[in-house]
Amino acid sequence: MSKLTLESIERDEIESLFEYLTTQRDFWYGDYARYITNDVAEILFKLPDEEARKSVVAESMKVEDAFFNGTVWPYEKPNIYIPDGEIEVQFEGKPEDAFDEETLKEAYINDESSDLAYFSFGYGVVFPVNINKLREAAKTYGE
């Protein structure tokens, strides 16, 4: 069994958040909507509903371009930002068997009997948006 690394934990979290962003309704009605840059928001919130928004967003971003910002938002370029600083990872067995050495140094584990490790990756995830692709995708909805 391969050990978890900081990179794999970070990538799994980004992929999970991307799926949330492109599939879950509550993103568009919760506090997260305020973390969208104005140029992106102007296009998205003219769309008829959250299904259109999710579809257009999925067409205008690549999950592999997303990254943990490491500083407080905003990031200057067109983007959608999701505050997310701490990641909880459940593991089986001993921590040293679950994580590589570098990753284990960064983990916070409450006690020896715990199967949860916590990692801090900064303040949140930036999902860069290709504004031209966003405009094109929005045209399919008449915007």
N, C-alpha and C positions, 0 to 999 in steps of 0.2 A: 504494500500500500504506500502510495506516495504521500509525503508530508505536505501540509498546507504551508503556503508562503504568503508574505504580505501582498505580493502581486496578485495571487489567485484570490485572496480574500477581497481585495479591492475590486478586482474585475467582477467577481460574483455579485458584489453589492451594486456596482454600476449597472450590470445587466438586469438585476432585479428591479432597480429603480426605473430603468428605461421601460421595462415591461409594465410597471405600475403607471408610468406617465402615458403610455400609449394604449392602456386597456381599462383603467379604472376611472369611473365617473367622479369620485370624490376629489380627485386632484383639481378638477376644474371648478369646484364649488368651495374648496377649502382655502385656507390661508396661503397655500402654495402659489396660487395664481398671482399673488403680488410680487413674486420673484421672477417674473418674466420681463425681459427688457421691453421698453416701450415700442420699439420698431416691430418686435415679434407680436406683442399684445395687440397692436393696432390691426394686424391682419387676423389673428386668431379670434378675437372677440367680435369680429364682424360675421363670422361663420354662424350658420343656423343653429348648431347644437354641439354637444360635447363629442358625439360620434364623428362629426366632421373635423373637429379640432384634433382628436386622437389620430385620425387618418392622415391629416395634413402634416402633423408633427412627425409621424413615423416616416413620411416621405422626405422630410427636409433635414433629418439628422441621421448620424451614424453613431451607433452605440460605442464603437471603437474610438471615436473622437472625444468622448466624455472623459472628464478627469476630476479628481478632488482638487479644489482650488487652493486650499491651504491658507486663504485669507478670507476676511469677511466680504461677502457679496457687496457691490456688483463687480462683475467681470465686464469689461468694456464692450466686447463684441456681441452681436445678436446671440441670445442664449435663453435657455430656461435653466433655472438654478433650483436645486432641491437641498434645503438645509439637512445635513446628515453628517454629524461629526464622529459618532461612536458606533462601532459595529460590534454586535454580539455574535459569537461563534460557538456553537455547541460541538463538543468533540467527545470521542470515546477513548477510554484508557487514560494513560498518563500523558500529560501535556507534551513531554519531550518526545513521545511517540507520534503525536498528532501534528506537531509544528516543526518546521526546520529551525535551526539554531538562531538565526537572525530574527525570525518571526517571534519565537519564544521570548526573546529579549524585549520585544515591544508589547507583549501581552500583559494585561492585568488580569490575574486570576485570584478570586477571593481567598480561597483556601485549597488545600491539597485534595479535598474530597469533591471539589466543584468540577462540573463538566462544562462550564461556561468560561470563555475567555473574551475579554473586551479589548478593542483596538481603537485608537484615535487616529483619524485620517484628516483632521483639519475641520473646516467649517461646513463644507458641503460639496455637492457634485455639480459641475457645470456641464450642461449639454449644449455645445455650440450648435447654432441653427444656421443652415445655409439659407440666407434670406431670399435669394433668387429662386431656389427650389420651393421655398415656402410660398412665395407669391404665385408660382406656377401651379402648385398643388391646390392652392386656394381658388384658382380660376375654375376648377371643376365644380365648385359650389357657387359659382356666380360672383365671386368677390374679385 
